[in-house]
Amino acid sequence: MEQPTGFTLAIDAVTRHVNSARPDAPVRPERTRRHRLAPVRLAAAHALRRLADLTEPAPAPVPTCRP
């Protein structure tokens, strides 16, 4: 191969990926504490959702087939 370092990194990544599906794979504990910025994130999400609703274009009118 032209790039032996890339080959080594790829083999290592594939091995870690395959071994992560094993029943005895290491598990990270979940974080139980709440983030300090959670209210700010929620407020930003609500504001962006309202902005998206306001700027969303209206659907095109359905053409009628009148003779």
N, C-alpha and C positions, 0 to 999 in steps of 0.2 A: 504494500500500500504506500501511497505517497505521503500520507500524514499519520504516522504511528501514534501520535498523541491523541488525535481525534478518534482513532480506533479504540484506544484504551479507555477513553472517556465514554464512548458509546457502549462498550461492553459493560462497564461499571454501571451506567445508567439503566441499561436493560436488566442487569442482574438485580439491582435494587427494586426496579419496578415489578419484576416477576416475583421476587420474594416478599413484596408488600402485601400480596394477596394470600399469604399463608396464614393459617389459624393462629400461629404463635408469633405473628409479626408484632413489633413494638407499637404501642398505642400511646398517643399523646393525651394527657388529661384535658378535659374541656375547661375553658375559663368560666368560672361561675360569677365573677364580679362584672358589674356593668361598666361600660366605658363612660368616662366623664363627658365625652362629646356626643353621647347618644341623643340628647334632646336637640342639639344643634343639627345633627344629621337628619333627624326626623323633620324638623322645621324646614330645612333646605329641600328635602324630598317633597314635602307638601307644596312648597312655593314653586318648585320646578314643575310639578304636576299641574298646578293651576295655570302656570304660564304656558305649558304645552296645550292645555285645553283651550286657552284663549287664542293661541296662534294657529291652532289646527284649522286648515281650510274646510269650508263647508263642502259636502259631497256635491258632485256635479248633478244638475237636474236630469231626470230621466226623459229622454225624448219620447214624444207621443207620436204615434203613427195615425194622423188624421188625414183622410182623403180630401 
